[in-house]
Amino acid sequence: MLVLSLRDRLDLLERDLRATPPRIHVYEDLPFALFRYEPADEWELRRQARLLAARLAEAGKEVRFLSLAELLWEAIEKSEGVAVLAQLERQQGFAAAQEQVTTYLSDPDWQPLARLLEERLTGLEPGKNVVFLLRAASLAPAAYSLSKLLAEMQGRTRVPMILFYPGTLEGATGLRFLGLKEREATGSYRVKIYG
């Protein structure tokens, strides 16, 4: 199996984003693509993403960077706040605190991640804007599943989005989030993967 370099995959992504219409997604109502990179390449990936955004700007595409870490902390603050979560962790441990964060990000009575993301997309134009979702590692080890986010975003936007996924490639199609051995390698994201 041939694995392309980070730069080669970014070049392919750039060509697909420049195409009219963009060739990054499989389903019209799920305009996402997943760009996998090795977790150790986080800083280089961020640098390359900024350079890619500059090149896309020359082609008339406006890239918006959205941080999943910022959305995570926004959800915590809008729910019960960091102090309550820290108290829960002191009393019941990390697993209980992580489970509570999962509830914040999933339950419609709190601050679902998909809703927060959808709010950030307000006013963006599908033909003009592209969204780069970064800092997915903030959801580790198991606060929220990225495949769940993609499923929940189906039908909620037409703005093309690239989810930058820190993970390892397992076999032909399996992705392991952050390379964490306790995480199952999955291969059914229903989106185009630049792996």
BAZAMAR-516314 format. One record per residue (C-alpha): residue number from 0; x, y, z. Coordinates in nm, 4 decimals, padded with zeros to 6 digits. Example, Ala and Ser with C-alpha at 12.3 -4.5 7.8 and 13.67 -1.06 7.14 Angstrom:
<nodes>
+-----+----------+----------+----------+
! seq !       px !       py !       pz !
+-----+----------+----------+----------+
!   0 !  01.2300 ! -00.4500 !  00.7800 !
!   1 !  01.3670 ! -00.1060 !  00.7140 !
+-----+----------+----------+----------+
</nodes>
This chain:
<nodes>
+-----+----------+----------+----------+
! seq !       px !       py !       pz !
+-----+----------+----------+----------+
!   0 !  00.0000 !  00.0000 !  00.0000 !
!   1 !  00.1394 !  00.3377 ! -00.1068 !
!   2 !  00.1157 !  00.6086 !  00.1590 !
!   3 !  00.1608 !  00.9604 !  00.0249 !
!   4 !  00.3658 !  01.2164 !  00.2125 !
!   5 !  00.1986 !  01.4969 !  00.4060 !
!   6 !  00.2926 !  01.7427 !  00.1314 !
!   7 !  00.1614 !  01.5166 ! -00.1479 !
!   8 ! -00.1712 !  01.4723 !  00.0307 !
!   9 ! -00.1968 !  01.8502 !  00.0863 !
!  10 ! -00.1326 !  01.9043 ! -00.2846 !
!  11 ! -00.4107 !  01.6595 ! -00.3694 !
!  12 ! -00.6441 !  01.8305 ! -00.1221 !
!  13 ! -00.5605 !  02.1698 ! -00.2734 !
!  14 ! -00.6417 !  02.0485 ! -00.6252 !
!  15 ! -00.9719 !  01.9059 ! -00.5055 !
!  16 ! -01.0627 !  02.2276 ! -00.3207 !
!  17 ! -00.9792 !  02.4424 ! -00.6245 !
!  18 ! -01.2004 !  02.2320 ! -00.8530 !
!  19 ! -01.5442 !  02.3619 ! -00.9500 !
!  20 ! -01.7351 !  02.2186 ! -00.7788 !
!  21 ! -01.4896 !  02.1074 ! -00.5083 !
!  22 ! -01.4154 !  01.7333 ! -00.5221 !
!  23 ! -01.3669 !  01.6831 ! -00.1499 !
!  24 ! -01.6923 !  01.5185 ! -00.0491 !
!  25 ! -01.8929 !  01.2097 ! -00.1293 !
!  26 ! -02.2389 !  01.3329 ! -00.0234 !
!  27 ! -02.3844 !  01.6750 ! -00.1089 !
!  28 ! -02.5404 !  01.7125 !  00.2367 !
!  29 ! -02.2161 !  01.6105 !  00.4091 !
!  30 ! -01.9500 !  01.8365 !  00.2533 !
!  31 ! -01.6690 !  01.7054 !  00.4699 !
!  32 ! -01.3350 !  01.5483 !  00.3997 !
!  33 ! -01.0988 !  01.4022 !  00.6530 !
!  34 ! -00.7278 !  01.4775 !  00.6273 !
!  35 ! -00.5253 !  01.2270 !  00.8288 !
!  36 ! -00.1815 !  01.3126 !  00.9577 !
!  37 !  00.0589 !  01.1527 !  01.2012 !
!  38 !  00.0043 !  01.2913 !  01.5537 !
!  39 !  00.3740 !  01.3839 !  01.5783 !
!  40 !  00.3259 !  01.6145 !  01.2770 !
!  41 !  00.0772 !  01.8442 !  01.4569 !
!  42 !  00.2858 !  02.1630 !  01.4387 !
!  43 !  00.3972 !  02.1036 !  01.0817 !
!  44 !  00.0374 !  02.0292 !  00.9812 !
!  45 ! -00.0822 !  02.3585 !  01.1326 !
!  46 !  00.1915 !  02.5455 !  00.9462 !
!  47 !  00.1072 !  02.3721 !  00.6201 !
!  48 ! -00.2658 !  02.4409 !  00.6715 !
!  49 ! -00.1914 !  02.8154 !  00.6997 !
!  50 !  00.0153 !  02.8005 !  00.3809 !
!  51 ! -00.2621 !  02.6100 !  00.2043 !
!  52 ! -00.5149 !  02.8725 !  00.3165 !
!  53 ! -00.2960 !  03.1457 !  00.1652 !
!  54 ! -00.2754 !  02.9600 ! -00.1661 !
!  55 ! -00.6517 !  02.9039 ! -00.1687 !
!  56 ! -00.7058 !  03.2752 ! -00.1042 !
!  57 ! -00.5232 !  03.3434 ! -00.4300 !
!  58 ! -00.7865 !  03.1243 ! -00.5985 !
!  59 ! -01.0744 !  03.3193 ! -00.4390 !
!  60 ! -01.1444 !  03.0764 ! -00.1546 !
!  61 ! -01.1648 !  03.2154 !  00.1981 !
!  62 ! -01.0523 !  02.9648 !  00.4599 !
!  63 ! -01.1913 !  02.9880 !  00.8121 !
!  64 ! -00.9993 !  02.8074 !  01.0832 !
!  65 ! -01.2115 !  02.6575 !  01.3591 !
!  66 ! -01.0576 !  02.4972 !  01.6649 !
!  67 ! -01.2316 !  02.1956 !  01.8120 !
!  68 ! -01.0452 !  02.2767 !  02.1352 !
!  69 ! -01.2115 !  02.6191 !  02.1499 !
!  70 ! -01.5525 !  02.4619 !  02.0881 !
!  71 ! -01.4825 !  02.2062 !  02.3616 !
!  72 ! -01.3986 !  02.4753 !  02.6185 !
!  73 ! -01.6952 !  02.6861 !  02.5073 !
!  74 ! -01.9249 !  02.3877 !  02.5656 !
!  75 ! -01.7799 !  02.3324 !  02.9130 !
!  76 ! -01.8127 !  02.7001 !  03.0085 !
!  77 ! -02.1685 !  02.7294 !  02.8753 !
!  78 ! -02.2696 !  02.4094 !  03.0541 !
!  79 ! -02.1502 !  02.4096 !  03.4148 !
!  80 ! -01.8046 !  02.5598 !  03.3877 !
!  81 ! -01.4540 !  02.4346 !  03.4502 !
!  82 ! -01.4796 !  02.4614 !  03.8294 !
!  83 ! -01.7701 !  02.2157 !  03.8442 !
!  84 ! -01.5912 !  01.9768 !  03.6092 !
!  85 ! -01.2680 !  01.9991 !  03.8109 !
!  86 ! -01.4608 !  01.9274 !  04.1316 !
!  87 ! -01.6205 !  01.6225 !  03.9688 !
!  88 ! -01.2768 !  01.4964 !  03.8640 !
!  89 ! -01.1375 !  01.5429 !  04.2163 !
!  90 ! -01.4317 !  01.3568 !  04.3691 !
!  91 ! -01.4935 !  01.0810 !  04.1148 !
!  92 ! -01.1872 !  01.0678 !  03.8896 !
!  93 ! -01.0942 !  01.1396 !  03.5318 !
!  94 ! -01.3343 !  00.8868 !  03.3758 !
!  95 ! -01.6360 !  01.0528 !  03.5401 !
!  96 ! -01.5206 !  01.3986 !  03.4302 !
!  97 ! -01.4633 !  01.2795 !  03.0739 !
!  98 ! -01.8078 !  01.1185 !  03.0707 !
!  99 ! -01.9578 !  01.4499 !  03.1845 !
! 100 ! -01.7782 !  01.6309 !  02.9008 !
! 101 ! -01.9221 !  01.3736 !  02.6600 !
! 102 ! -02.2666 !  01.4604 !  02.7950 !
! 103 ! -02.2045 !  01.8334 !  02.7480 !
! 104 ! -02.0996 !  01.7725 !  02.3876 !
! 105 ! -02.3786 !  01.5259 !  02.3034 !
! 106 ! -02.6953 !  01.6030 !  02.5000 !
! 107 ! -02.9282 !  01.8636 !  02.3440 !
! 108 ! -02.9996 !  02.0006 !  02.6932 !
! 109 ! -02.6341 !  02.1077 !  02.7210 !
! 110 ! -02.4031 !  02.2325 !  02.4440 !
! 111 ! -02.3831 !  01.9757 !  02.1629 !
! 112 ! -02.0671 !  02.0083 !  01.9594 !
! 113 ! -02.2557 !  01.9862 !  01.6287 !
! 114 ! -02.4787 !  02.2777 !  01.7308 !
! 115 ! -02.1797 !  02.4900 !  01.8342 !
! 116 ! -02.0092 !  02.4135 !  01.5039 !
! 117 ! -02.3243 !  02.4922 !  01.3082 !
! 118 ! -02.3481 !  02.8299 !  01.4861 !
! 119 ! -01.9897 !  02.9113 !  01.3820 !
! 120 ! -02.0846 !  02.8446 !  01.0190 !
! 121 ! -02.3597 !  03.1067 !  01.0137 !
! 122 ! -02.3051 !  03.3512 !  00.7309 !
! 123 ! -02.0466 !  03.1429 !  00.5463 !
! 124 ! -02.1029 !  03.0824 !  00.1751 !
! 125 ! -02.0496 !  02.7353 !  00.0243 !
! 126 ! -01.9036 !  02.8689 ! -00.3008 !
! 127 ! -01.6634 !  03.1069 ! -00.1307 !
! 128 ! -01.5720 !  02.9678 !  00.2107 !
! 129 ! -01.3869 !  02.6559 !  00.3209 !
! 130 ! -01.3571 !  02.5561 !  00.6866 !
! 131 ! -01.0501 !  02.3893 !  00.8335 !
! 132 ! -01.1333 !  02.2082 !  01.1594 !
! 133 ! -00.8178 !  02.1770 !  01.3667 !
! 134 ! -00.7114 !  02.0631 !  01.7142 !
! 135 ! -00.9158 !  01.7426 !  01.7124 !
! 136 ! -00.6736 !  01.5936 !  01.9661 !
! 137 ! -00.8457 !  01.8039 !  02.2328 !
! 138 ! -01.1248 !  01.5455 !  02.2285 !
! 139 ! -00.8894 !  01.2673 !  02.3417 !
! 140 ! -00.8813 !  01.0161 !  02.4762 !
! 141 ! -01.2552 !  00.9594 !  02.4426 !
! 142 ! -01.4488 !  01.2776 !  02.5170 !
! 143 ! -01.6265 !  01.2785 !  02.1835 !
! 144 ! -01.6132 !  01.0720 !  01.8661 !
! 145 ! -01.5219 !  01.2520 !  01.5450 !
! 146 ! -01.7341 !  01.0086 !  01.3445 !
! 147 ! -02.0292 !  01.1154 !  01.5609 !
! 148 ! -01.9616 !  01.4800 !  01.4780 !
! 149 ! -01.9616 !  01.4024 !  01.1066 !
! 150 ! -02.2864 !  01.2066 !  01.1353 !
! 151 ! -02.4526 !  01.4870 !  01.3323 !
! 152 ! -02.3422 !  01.7510 !  01.0804 !
! 153 ! -02.5073 !  01.5764 !  00.7869 !
! 154 ! -02.7655 !  01.8085 !  00.6334 !
! 155 ! -02.6669 !  02.1032 !  00.8590 !
! 156 ! -02.4338 !  02.2819 !  00.6191 !
! 157 ! -02.3225 !  02.3044 !  00.2581 !
! 158 ! -01.9922 !  02.4774 !  00.3436 !
! 159 ! -01.6959 !  02.2542 !  00.2509 !
! 160 ! -01.5022 !  02.1438 !  00.5600 !
! 161 ! -01.1776 !  01.9628 !  00.6129 !
! 162 ! -01.1437 !  01.7835 !  00.9455 !
! 163 ! -00.7728 !  01.7480 !  01.0186 !
! 164 ! -00.7469 !  01.4098 !  01.1912 !
! 165 ! -00.4421 !  01.3203 !  01.4002 !
! 166 ! -00.4154 !  00.9466 !  01.3750 !
! 167 ! -00.2425 !  00.6455 !  01.2361 !
! 168 ! -00.3369 !  00.4463 !  00.9311 !
! 169 ! -00.4152 !  00.0821 !  01.0110 !
! 170 ! -00.4305 ! -00.1466 !  00.7098 !
! 171 ! -00.5945 ! -00.0138 !  00.3940 !
! 172 ! -00.8740 !  00.1940 !  00.5472 !
! 173 ! -00.8548 !  00.1862 !  00.9269 !
! 174 ! -00.7835 !  00.5025 !  01.1209 !
! 175 ! -00.6770 !  00.4990 !  01.4847 !
! 176 ! -00.7360 !  00.8323 !  01.6619 !
! 177 ! -00.4016 !  00.9647 !  01.7876 !
! 178 ! -00.2615 !  00.6142 !  01.7437 !
! 179 ! -00.4118 !  00.5243 !  02.0835 !
! 180 ! -00.3886 !  00.1476 !  02.1223 !
! 181 ! -00.7057 !  00.1340 !  02.3334 !
! 182 ! -00.9020 !  00.2933 !  02.0477 !
! 183 ! -01.0391 !  00.0725 !  01.7748 !
! 184 ! -00.9196 !  00.1468 !  01.4233 !
! 185 ! -01.2288 !  00.2502 !  01.2294 !
! 186 ! -01.2822 !  00.2826 !  00.8590 !
! 187 ! -01.6387 !  00.3961 !  00.8005 !
! 188 ! -01.6500 !  00.7748 !  00.8158 !
! 189 ! -01.8673 !  00.8142 !  00.5019 !
! 190 ! -01.6430 !  01.0983 !  00.3851 !
! 191 ! -01.3462 !  01.1252 !  00.1526 !
! 192 ! -01.0237 !  01.0563 !  00.3407 !
! 193 ! -00.6893 !  01.2032 !  00.2480 !
! 194 ! -00.4923 !  00.9402 !  00.4338 !
+-----+----------+----------+----------+
</nodes>
